[in-house]
Amino acid sequence: MMWTPDELRRIGEADELQLSSTRPDGTDRPFVTIWAVTSGGTVYVRSAYGPDNPWYRRALAARRGRIRAGGVDREVTFQPMAPLDLPLQLAVDSAYHLKYAKHPPRIVSTVVGLVAQQTTIRIDPR
């Protein structure tokens, strides 16, 4: 399944995204609010505080959940992206810089660069 152009636009224009991973019993965990970007017809998120961030660990373990952003509410899957895929990682960095340029560089720096690239997750609709 793919995102519709309208969903991508709405998610891309939303300042923040709410993400919930699915527990082993099939129930949804509470939503966390994070930054998200779109690039190449895909939605990406990164952990601002590295791979030990609880929401990040839960999303990778569950591989599925739900997101809400810009009026879009969808069941999704979470797919970790290879840090060595440099073209992809640089495109996601650029998308974060462009979207969040109104924020201080010290804040944006938490989701761009080599450390943040280790935590890039692609979000696909289910």
DSSP file (Angstrom, degrees, kcal/mol; ACC not computed):
  #  RESIDUE AA STRUCTURE BP1 BP2  ACC     N-H-->O    O-->H-N    N-H-->O    O-->H-N    TCO  KAPPA ALPHA  PHI   PSI    X-CA   Y-CA   Z-CA
    1    1 A M              0   0    0      0, 0.0     2,-0.3     0, 0.0     0, 0.0   0.000 360.0 360.0 360.0 147.6    0.0    0.0    0.0
    2    2 A M        -     0   0    0    122,-0.1     2,-0.2   124,-0.0    40,-0.1  -0.841 360.0-100.6-122.9 159.1    1.2    3.5   -0.7
    3    3 A W        -     0   0    0     38,-0.4   121,-0.0    -2,-0.3     3,-0.0  -0.510  38.1-123.1 -71.0 144.8    0.5    7.0    0.7
    4    4 A T     >  -     0   0    0     -2,-0.2     4,-2.5     1,-0.1     5,-0.2  -0.535  24.6-111.6 -80.3 158.2   -1.9    9.1   -1.4
    5    5 A P  H  > S+     0   0    0      0, 0.0     4,-2.3     0, 0.0     5,-0.2   0.885 119.9  52.4 -57.4 -37.4   -0.6   12.5   -2.6
    6    6 A D  H  > S+     0   0    0      2,-0.2     4,-2.6     1,-0.2     5,-0.2   0.917 108.7  48.9 -65.8 -42.9   -3.1   14.1   -0.2
    7    7 A E  H  > S+     0   0    0      2,-0.2     4,-2.9     1,-0.2     5,-0.3   0.932 111.9  49.1 -61.8 -45.1   -1.9   12.1    2.8
    8    8 A L  H  X S+     0   0    0     -4,-2.5     4,-2.7     1,-0.2    -1,-0.2   0.909 112.2  48.7 -60.5 -42.2    1.7   12.9    2.0
    9    9 A R  H  X S+     0   0    0     -4,-2.3     4,-2.1    -5,-0.2    -2,-0.2   0.941 113.7  45.8 -63.2 -46.7    0.9   16.6    1.7
   10   10 A R  H  X S+     0   0    0     -4,-2.6     4,-1.2     2,-0.2    -2,-0.2   0.910 116.3  44.4 -65.7 -42.9   -1.1   16.7    5.0
   11   11 A I  H  < S+     0   0    0     -4,-2.9     3,-0.4     1,-0.2    -1,-0.2   0.924 113.8  51.5 -65.5 -43.5    1.6   14.7    6.9
   12   12 A G  H  < S+     0   0    0     -4,-2.7    -2,-0.2    -5,-0.3    -1,-0.2   0.830 111.3  46.8 -63.0 -33.4    4.3   16.8    5.4
   13   13 A E  H  < S+     0   0    0     -4,-2.1    -1,-0.2    -5,-0.2    -2,-0.2   0.681  90.9  98.6 -83.0 -18.6    2.6   20.1    6.3
   14   14 A A  S  < S-     0   0    0     -4,-1.2    22,-0.2    -3,-0.4     3,-0.0  -0.488  70.4-142.0 -71.3 136.8    1.9   19.0    9.9
   15   15 A D  S    S+     0   0    0     -2,-0.2    21,-0.3     1,-0.1     2,-0.3   0.867  81.5  15.9 -65.2 -36.4    4.5   20.3   12.4
   16   16 A E        -     0   0    0     19,-0.1     2,-0.4    -3,-0.0    54,-0.3  -0.904  65.6-142.9-138.2 163.0    4.4   17.1   14.4
   17   17 A L  E     -A   34   0A   0     17,-3.2    17,-3.0    -2,-0.3     2,-0.5  -0.972  12.9-140.0-126.3 140.9    3.3   13.5   14.1
   18   18 A Q  E     -AB  33  68A   0     50,-3.1    50,-2.2    -2,-0.4     2,-0.4  -0.897  23.5-169.0-101.7 132.4    1.9   11.3   16.8
   19   19 A L  E     +AB  32  67A   0     13,-2.7    13,-2.3    -2,-0.5     2,-0.4  -0.969  11.6 179.9-127.8 134.3    3.2    7.7   16.7
   20   20 A S  E     - B   0  66A   0     46,-2.7    46,-2.8    -2,-0.4     2,-0.2  -0.999  14.8-149.6-131.9 130.9    1.9    4.6   18.6
   21   21 A S  E     - B   0  65A   0     -2,-0.4     8,-2.8     9,-0.3     2,-0.4  -0.635  25.6-109.4 -94.5 160.8    3.4    1.2   18.3
   22   22 A T  B     -G   28   0B   0     42,-2.4     6,-0.2    -2,-0.2    42,-0.2  -0.750  26.7-132.5 -93.8 131.7    1.4   -2.0   18.7
   23   23 A R    >   -     0   0    0      4,-3.6     3,-2.2    -2,-0.4    -1,-0.0  -0.315  31.2-102.4 -72.3 162.5    1.9   -4.1   21.8
   24   24 A P  T 3  S+     0   0    0      0, 0.0    -1,-0.1     0, 0.0    -2,-0.0   0.797 123.7  58.3 -57.0 -28.1    2.3   -7.9   21.5
   25   25 A D  T 3  S-     0   0    0      2,-0.1     3,-0.1     1,-0.0    -2,-0.0   0.435 122.2-106.9 -83.4   3.2   -1.4   -8.3   22.6
   26   26 A G  S <  S+     0   0    0     -3,-2.2     2,-0.2     1,-0.3    -1,-0.0   0.354  79.7 124.8  92.1  -5.6   -2.5   -6.2   19.6
   27   27 A T        -     0   0    0     -5,-0.1    -4,-3.6     1,-0.1    -1,-0.3  -0.518  63.4-108.6 -85.4 157.7   -3.4   -3.1   21.6
   28   28 A D  B     -G   22   0B   0     -6,-0.2    -6,-0.2    -2,-0.2     3,-0.1  -0.644  23.9-132.6 -86.7 139.4   -1.9    0.3   20.8
   29   29 A R        -     0   0    0     -8,-2.8     3,-0.1    -2,-0.3    -1,-0.0  -0.393  45.4 -76.5 -75.5 164.9    0.6    2.0   23.1
   30   30 A P        -     0   0    0      0, 0.0    -9,-0.3     0, 0.0    -1,-0.2  -0.313  57.9-101.3 -60.1 148.5    0.0    5.7   24.0
   31   31 A F        -     0   0    0    -11,-0.1     2,-0.4    -3,-0.1   -11,-0.2  -0.437  30.9-156.8 -72.2 144.0    1.0    8.1   21.3
   32   32 A V  E     -A   19   0A   0    -13,-2.3   -13,-2.7    -2,-0.1     2,-0.5  -0.916  16.5-128.1-114.5 149.9    4.3   10.0   21.4
   33   33 A T  E     +A   18   0A   0     -2,-0.4     2,-0.3   -15,-0.2   -15,-0.2  -0.872  40.8 153.1-103.4 125.5    4.7   13.3   19.5
   34   34 A I  E     -A   17   0A   0    -17,-3.0   -17,-3.2    -2,-0.5     2,-0.3  -0.871  45.1 -92.3-140.9 171.1    7.7   13.5   17.2
   35   35 A W        -     0   0    0     -2,-0.3    11,-0.6    11,-0.2     2,-0.3  -0.654  42.0-177.7 -85.3 147.1    8.9   15.3   14.1
   36   36 A A  E     -C   45   0A   0    -21,-0.3     2,-0.3    -2,-0.3     9,-0.2  -0.982   8.1-165.3-143.2 153.3    8.4   13.7   10.8
   37   37 A V  E     -C   44   0A   0      7,-2.3     7,-3.1    -2,-0.3     2,-0.4  -0.909  14.0-135.4-133.1 162.8    9.3   14.5    7.2
   38   38 A T  E     +C   43   0A   0     -2,-0.3     2,-0.3     5,-0.2     5,-0.2  -0.946  26.6 165.8-116.4 143.7    8.3   13.3    3.7
   39   39 A S  E >   -C   42   0A   0      3,-2.3     3,-1.0    -2,-0.4    53,-0.1  -0.926  66.3  -3.0-156.3 129.5   10.8   12.6    1.0
   40   40 A G  T 3  S-     0   0    0     -2,-0.3     3,-0.1     1,-0.2    51,-0.0   0.831 129.9 -52.7  59.6  34.2   10.4   10.7   -2.3
   41   41 A G  T 3  S+     0   0    0      1,-0.3   -38,-0.4   -36,-0.0     2,-0.3   0.687 118.3 104.7  77.3  18.1    6.8    9.8   -1.6
   42   42 A T  E <   -C   39   0A   0     -3,-1.0    -3,-2.3   -40,-0.1     2,-0.4  -0.928  65.9-128.5-132.5 154.5    7.6    8.3    1.8
   43   43 A V  E     -CD  38 123A   0     80,-0.9    80,-3.0    -2,-0.3     2,-0.3  -0.876  28.4-174.2-104.0 134.3    7.3    9.3    5.5
   44   44 A Y  E     -CD  37 122A   0     -7,-3.1    -7,-2.3    -2,-0.4     2,-0.3  -0.953   9.6-176.9-129.1 147.9   10.3    9.2    7.7
   45   45 A V  E     -CD  36 121A   0     76,-2.0    76,-2.8    -2,-0.3     2,-0.3  -0.946   6.1-163.6-133.8 158.7   11.0    9.7   11.5
   46   46 A R        -     0   0    0    -11,-0.6     2,-0.7    -2,-0.3   -11,-0.2  -0.972  27.5-111.1-138.6 154.4   14.1    9.7   13.5
   47   47 A S    >   -     0   0    0     -2,-0.3     3,-1.2    69,-0.3    72,-0.1  -0.783  19.9-158.3 -86.6 117.5   14.9    9.4   17.2
   48   48 A A  T 3  S+     0   0    0     -2,-0.7    -1,-0.1     1,-0.3    64,-0.1   0.700  92.1  45.1 -67.5 -18.8   16.2   12.7   18.4
   49   49 A Y  T 3  S-     0   0    0      1,-0.4     3,-0.4    67,-0.1    -1,-0.3  -0.007 115.9-104.0-119.1  29.2   17.8   11.0   21.4
   50   50 A G    X   -     0   0    0     -3,-1.2     3,-1.5    60,-0.3    -1,-0.4  -0.093  55.0 -46.6  82.6-177.8   19.4    8.0   19.7
   51   51 A P  T 3  S+     0   0    0      0, 0.0    -1,-0.2     0, 0.0    -3,-0.0   0.560 124.8  67.0 -72.5  -8.6   18.5    4.3   19.6
   52   52 A D  T 3   +     0   0    0     -3,-0.4    -2,-0.1     4,-0.1     3,-0.0   0.494  68.0 120.1 -89.7  -2.0   17.8    3.9   23.3
   53   53 A N    <>  -     0   0    0     -3,-1.5     4,-2.2     1,-0.1     3,-0.4  -0.447  67.8-132.6 -62.3 128.2   14.8    6.2   23.1
   54   54 A P  H  > S+     0   0    0      0, 0.0     4,-2.5     0, 0.0     5,-0.2   0.869 102.6  51.7 -55.4 -43.1   11.8    4.0   24.3
   55   55 A W  H  > S+     0   0    0      1,-0.2     4,-2.4     2,-0.2     5,-0.2   0.905 110.9  50.0 -61.9 -37.9    9.4    4.9   21.5
   56   56 A Y  H  > S+     0   0    0     -3,-0.4     4,-2.3     2,-0.2     5,-0.2   0.937 111.1  47.2 -65.3 -47.9   12.1    4.0   19.0
   57   57 A R  H  X S+     0   0    0     -4,-2.2     4,-2.1     1,-0.2    -1,-0.2   0.906 113.7  48.6 -60.2 -42.5   12.9    0.6   20.5
   58   58 A R  H  X S+     0   0    0     -4,-2.5     4,-2.6    -5,-0.2     5,-0.3   0.902 110.1  51.4 -66.2 -40.5    9.1   -0.2   20.8
   59   59 A A  H  X S+     0   0    0     -4,-2.4     4,-2.8    -5,-0.2    19,-0.2   0.919 112.0  46.4 -63.4 -43.1    8.5    0.8   17.2
   60   60 A L  H  < S+     0   0    0     -4,-2.3    -1,-0.2     1,-0.2    -2,-0.2   0.890 114.3  47.8 -67.0 -38.0   11.3   -1.4   15.9
   61   61 A A  H  < S+     0   0    0     -4,-2.1    -2,-0.2    -5,-0.2    -1,-0.2   0.912 119.7  38.0 -67.6 -41.8   10.2   -4.3   18.0
   62   62 A A  H  < S-     0   0    0     -4,-2.6    -2,-0.2    -5,-0.2    -3,-0.2   0.865  81.7-161.7 -78.0 -37.7    6.6   -4.1   17.0
   63   63 A R     <  +     0   0    0     -4,-2.8    15,-1.5    -5,-0.3     2,-0.3   0.488  68.2  62.3  62.7   4.4    7.2   -3.1   13.3
   64   64 A R  E     + E   0  77A   0     13,-0.3   -42,-2.4   -42,-0.2     2,-0.3  -0.990  54.6 115.8-152.3 160.1    3.6   -1.9   13.2
   65   65 A G  E     -BE  21  76A   0     11,-2.3    11,-2.4    -2,-0.3     2,-0.3  -0.875  52.1 -72.1 177.8-144.4    1.4    0.8   14.8
   66   66 A R  E     -BE  20  75A   0    -46,-2.8   -46,-2.7     9,-0.3     2,-0.3  -0.991  29.3-161.9-145.0 146.4   -0.6    3.9   14.1
   67   67 A I  E     -BE  19  74A   0      7,-2.5     7,-2.1    -2,-0.3     2,-0.4  -0.949   2.2-165.7-128.4 154.7    0.2    7.5   13.2
   68   68 A R  E     +BE  18  73A   0    -50,-2.2   -50,-3.1    -2,-0.3     2,-0.3  -0.991  25.4 139.6-137.0 130.0   -1.8   10.7   13.3
   69   69 A A  E >   - E   0  72A   0      3,-2.1     3,-2.5    -2,-0.4   -52,-0.1  -0.870  68.0  -0.5-167.8 135.0   -0.7   13.9   11.6
   70   70 A G  T 3  S-     0   0    0    -54,-0.3     3,-0.1     1,-0.3   -59,-0.1   0.781 130.7 -52.0  57.5  29.3   -2.4   16.7    9.6
   71   71 A G  T 3  S+     0   0    0      1,-0.3     2,-0.5   -61,-0.1    -1,-0.3   0.421 110.3 125.5  85.2  -1.9   -5.8   14.9   10.0
   72   72 A V  E <   -E   69   0A   0     -3,-2.5    -3,-2.1   -65,-0.1     2,-0.4  -0.789  34.5-179.8 -90.0 131.5   -4.4   11.6    8.7
   73   73 A D  E     +E   68   0A   0     -2,-0.5     2,-0.3    -5,-0.2    -5,-0.2  -0.938  18.3 158.2-133.2 107.9   -5.0    8.7   11.0
   74   74 A R  E     -E   67   0A   0     -7,-2.1    -7,-2.5    -2,-0.4     2,-0.3  -0.969  45.5-120.8-137.9 145.4   -3.5    5.4    9.7
   75   75 A E  E     +E   66   0A   0     -2,-0.3    51,-2.6    -9,-0.2    -9,-0.3  -0.672  49.3 177.5 -73.9 140.2   -2.4    2.0   10.7
   76   76 A V  E     -EF  65 125A   0    -11,-2.4   -11,-2.3    -2,-0.3     2,-0.3  -0.855  30.5-126.6-141.0 170.0    1.3    1.7    9.6
   77   77 A T  E     -EF  64 124A   0     47,-2.6    47,-2.0    -2,-0.3     2,-0.5  -0.905  21.2-137.9-117.2 154.4    4.4   -0.4    9.5
   78   78 A F  E     - F   0 123A   0    -15,-1.5    45,-0.2    -2,-0.3    43,-0.0  -0.957  19.2-177.0-115.1 126.0    7.8    0.7   10.7
   79   79 A Q  E     - F   0 122A   0     43,-2.6    43,-3.3    -2,-0.5     2,-0.1  -0.967  22.2-134.0-126.8 115.4   10.9   -0.2    8.6
   80   80 A P  E     - F   0 121A   0      0, 0.0     2,-0.3     0, 0.0    41,-0.2  -0.424  23.9-138.2 -65.8 142.1   14.4    0.7    9.8
   81   81 A M        -     0   0    0     39,-2.8    39,-0.3    36,-0.1     3,-0.0  -0.798  22.4-100.7-105.2 145.7   16.5    2.2    7.0
   82   82 A A    >   -     0   0    0     -2,-0.3     3,-1.8     1,-0.2     7,-0.2  -0.450  21.1-147.0 -66.2 123.1   20.1    1.4    6.4
   83   83 A P  T 3  S+     0   0    0      0, 0.0    -1,-0.2     0, 0.0     6,-0.1   0.781  98.1  61.0 -60.5 -25.6   22.4    4.1    7.7
   84   84 A L  T 3  S+     0   0    0      1,-0.1     2,-2.1    34,-0.1    -2,-0.1   0.499  72.5  99.6 -83.2  -2.5   24.8    3.4    4.9
   85   85 A D    <>  +     0   0    0     -3,-1.8     4,-2.6     1,-0.2     3,-0.3  -0.568  55.8 178.9 -79.3  78.6   22.2    4.3    2.2
   86   86 A L  H  > S+     0   0    0     -2,-2.1     4,-2.8     1,-0.2     5,-0.3   0.858  70.1  53.1 -59.2 -43.9   23.8    7.8    1.9
   87   87 A P  H  > S+     0   0    0      0, 0.0     4,-1.9     0, 0.0    -1,-0.2   0.930 114.2  44.0 -58.3 -43.1   21.6    9.2   -0.8
   88   88 A L  H  > S+     0   0    0     -3,-0.3     4,-2.4     2,-0.2    -2,-0.2   0.947 114.4  48.8 -63.6 -48.9   18.5    8.3    1.3
   89   89 A Q  H  X S+     0   0    0     -4,-2.6     4,-2.5     1,-0.2    -1,-0.2   0.882 112.2  48.3 -62.3 -39.3   20.0    9.6    4.5
   90   90 A L  H  X S+     0   0    0     -4,-2.8     4,-2.6    -5,-0.2    -1,-0.2   0.867 110.2  52.5 -69.1 -35.6   21.1   12.9    3.0
   91   91 A A  H  X S+     0   0    0     -4,-1.9     4,-2.1    -5,-0.3    -2,-0.2   0.909 111.2  46.5 -64.7 -41.1   17.6   13.4    1.4
   92   92 A V  H  X S+     0   0    0     -4,-2.4     4,-2.4     2,-0.2    -2,-0.2   0.914 111.1  52.5 -67.7 -42.2   16.0   12.9    4.8
   93   93 A D  H  X S+     0   0    0     -4,-2.5     4,-2.7     1,-0.2    -2,-0.2   0.945 110.5  48.4 -53.9 -49.1   18.5   15.3    6.4
   94   94 A S  H  X S+     0   0    0     -4,-2.6     4,-2.7     1,-0.2    -1,-0.2   0.890 109.2  52.5 -60.8 -40.6   17.6   17.9    3.8
   95   95 A A  H  X S+     0   0    0     -4,-2.1     4,-2.6     2,-0.2     5,-0.2   0.905 110.7  47.5 -63.8 -40.7   13.9   17.4    4.4
   96   96 A Y  H  X S+     0   0    0     -4,-2.4     4,-2.5     2,-0.2    -2,-0.2   0.931 112.4  49.3 -64.6 -45.3   14.4   17.9    8.2
   97   97 A H  H  < S+     0   0    0     -4,-2.7     4,-0.3    -5,-0.2    -2,-0.2   0.931 115.4  44.0 -59.2 -45.4   16.5   21.0    7.6
   98   98 A L  H >< S+     0   0    0     -4,-2.7     3,-0.8    -5,-0.2    -2,-0.2   0.939 117.6  42.7 -65.9 -48.4   13.9   22.5    5.2
   99   99 A K  H 3< S+     0   0    0     -4,-2.6     3,-0.3     1,-0.2    -2,-0.2   0.879 123.6  34.9 -68.9 -38.6   10.8   21.6    7.2
  100  100 A Y  T >< S+     0   0    0     -4,-2.5     3,-2.1    -5,-0.2    -1,-0.2   0.086  75.6 120.5-108.3  23.5   12.2   22.7   10.6
  101  101 A A  T <   +     0   0    0     -3,-0.8    -1,-0.2    -4,-0.3    -2,-0.1   0.721  67.1  68.3 -59.5 -22.7   14.4   25.6    9.6
  102  102 A K  T 3  S+     0   0    0     -3,-0.3    -1,-0.3    -4,-0.2    -2,-0.1   0.636  89.7  80.0 -73.3 -12.3   12.3   27.9   11.9
  103  103 A H  S <  S-     0   0    0     -3,-2.1     5,-0.1     1,-0.1    -3,-0.0  -0.602  99.2 -86.3 -93.1 155.4   13.7   26.1   14.9
  104  104 A P    >>  -     0   0    0      0, 0.0     4,-2.0     0, 0.0     3,-1.4  -0.283  36.3-120.0 -59.3 143.4   17.2   26.7   16.4
  105  105 A P  H 3> S+     0   0    0      0, 0.0     4,-2.5     0, 0.0     5,-0.1   0.822 111.5  62.6 -55.4 -33.4   20.0   24.8   14.8
  106  106 A R  H 34 S+     0   0    0      1,-0.2     4,-0.2     2,-0.2    -3,-0.0   0.822 108.0  43.4 -64.6 -28.6   20.9   23.1   18.1
  107  107 A I  H X4 S+     0   0    0     -3,-1.4     3,-1.6     2,-0.2     4,-0.2   0.913 113.7  48.4 -80.2 -46.0   17.4   21.5   18.1
  108  108 A V  H >< S+     0   0    0     -4,-2.0     3,-2.1     1,-0.3     4,-0.3   0.847  99.9  69.1 -62.2 -32.3   17.3   20.5   14.4
  109  109 A S  G >< S+     0   0    0     -4,-2.5     3,-0.6     1,-0.3    -1,-0.3   0.689  85.4  70.0 -62.1 -16.5   20.8   19.0   14.9
  110  110 A T  G <  S+     0   0    0     -3,-1.6   -60,-0.3     1,-0.2    -1,-0.3   0.677 106.3  37.2 -73.7 -15.5   19.2   16.2   17.0
  111  111 A V  G <  S+     0   0    0     -3,-2.1     2,-0.3    -4,-0.2    -1,-0.2   0.246 111.4  63.2-121.0  12.6   17.5   14.7   14.0
  112  112 A V  S <  S+     0   0    0     -3,-0.6     4,-0.5    -4,-0.3     3,-0.2  -0.923  76.9  37.8-131.6 160.3   20.2   15.2   11.3
  113  113 A G  S  > S-     0   0    0     -2,-0.3     4,-2.4   -24,-0.2     5,-0.2  -0.301 100.4 -42.4  95.0-178.8   23.7   13.9   10.7
  114  114 A L  H  > S+     0   0    0      1,-0.2     4,-0.7     2,-0.2    -1,-0.2   0.836 131.8  47.0 -58.5 -41.2   25.5   10.7   11.3
  115  115 A V  H >4 S+     0   0    0     -3,-0.2     3,-1.1     1,-0.2     4,-0.2   0.955 115.4  44.5 -69.0 -48.6   24.1    9.8   14.8
  116  116 A A  H >4 S+     0   0    0     -4,-0.5     3,-2.2     1,-0.3   -69,-0.3   0.843 103.4  66.1 -64.1 -33.1   20.4   10.5   13.8
  117  117 A Q  H >< S+     0   0    0     -4,-2.4     3,-1.1     1,-0.3    -1,-0.3   0.767  89.0  67.3 -61.2 -24.0   20.8    8.7   10.6
  118  118 A Q  T << S+     0   0    0     -3,-1.1    -1,-0.3    -4,-0.7    -2,-0.2   0.666 103.3  46.0 -67.4 -15.5   21.3    5.5   12.6
  119  119 A T  T <  S+     0   0    0     -3,-2.2     2,-0.3    -4,-0.2   -72,-0.3   0.121  75.6 140.6-117.3  19.9   17.6    5.8   13.7
  120  120 A T    <   -     0   0    0     -3,-1.1   -39,-2.8   -39,-0.3     2,-0.4  -0.493  28.5-171.9 -70.4 126.6   15.8    6.5   10.4
  121  121 A I  E     -DF  45  80A   0    -76,-2.8   -76,-2.0    -2,-0.3     2,-0.4  -0.978  15.5-144.5-120.2 130.2   12.5    4.7   10.2
  122  122 A R  E     -DF  44  79A   0    -43,-3.3   -43,-2.6    -2,-0.4     2,-0.6  -0.790  14.8-150.4 -88.6 134.7   10.3    4.6    7.1
  123  123 A I  E     -DF  43  78A   0    -80,-3.0   -80,-0.9    -2,-0.4   -45,-0.2  -0.935  15.6-175.7-110.0 121.5    6.6    4.6    7.8
  124  124 A D  E     - F   0  77A   0    -47,-2.0   -47,-2.6    -2,-0.6  -122,-0.1  -0.912  26.8-113.4-116.3 142.6    4.4    2.8    5.4
  125  125 A P  E       F   0  76A   0      0, 0.0   -49,-0.3     0, 0.0   -59,-0.0  -0.414 360.0 360.0 -70.7 149.5    0.6    2.7    5.4
  126  126 A R              0   0    0    -51,-2.6   -50,-0.2    -2,-0.1  -124,-0.0   0.370 360.0 360.0-104.5 360.0   -1.1   -0.7    6.0
